[in-house]
């Protein structure tokens, strides 16, 4: 089978890119539901870990994901969090197809959002782009579901 999660050549030395490649590949190989969610994604996300001075772009397109070093291709959403917070996103439980925010991990995630320890830029746009924003938000939910170890 062709690798559906690939690293761009410049991302080979990026620890965050390597971690995300492993998590994505493992998750979609282990679950048909996660693989179907992965195949329906077509957004581009940026992930920034300022404390580690590392940035990656995940570009999803028709059942494939390419991970780039740095911010590329105008990501629809950019998630900014310290490197210790990024793996915590995989601890969110999923219920009814959505991240569950009422358990301990979900409440910790909400607290991190409110304290701006985790930021998700691009959900509100000027001028508004409702279709692009809604699609990116839905793909972000799918990404959370795919990376969740509790679903």
HELIX and SHEET records of a PDB file:
HELIX    1   1 UNK A    9  UNK A   11  5                                   3    
HELIX    2   2 UNK A   15  UNK A   30  1                                  16    
HELIX    3   3 UNK A   32  UNK A   39  1                                   8    
HELIX    4   4 UNK A   50  UNK A   52  5                                   3    
HELIX    5   5 UNK A   83  UNK A   86  1                                   4    
HELIX    6   6 UNK A   87  UNK A   91  5                                   5    
HELIX    7   7 UNK A  104  UNK A  114  1                                  11    
HELIX    8   8 UNK A  130  UNK A  147  1                                  18    
SHEET    1   A 6 UNK A   5  UNK A   7  0                                        
SHEET    2   A 6 UNK A  65  UNK A  69  1                                        
SHEET    3   A 6 UNK A  54  UNK A  60 -1                                        
SHEET    4   A 6 UNK A  44  UNK A  49 -1                                        
SHEET    5   A 6 UNK A  77  UNK A  81  1                                        
SHEET    6   A 6 UNK A 118  UNK A 121 -1                                        
SHEET    1   B 2 UNK A  93  UNK A  95  0                                        
SHEET    2   B 2 UNK A  98  UNK A 100 -1                                        
END                                                                             
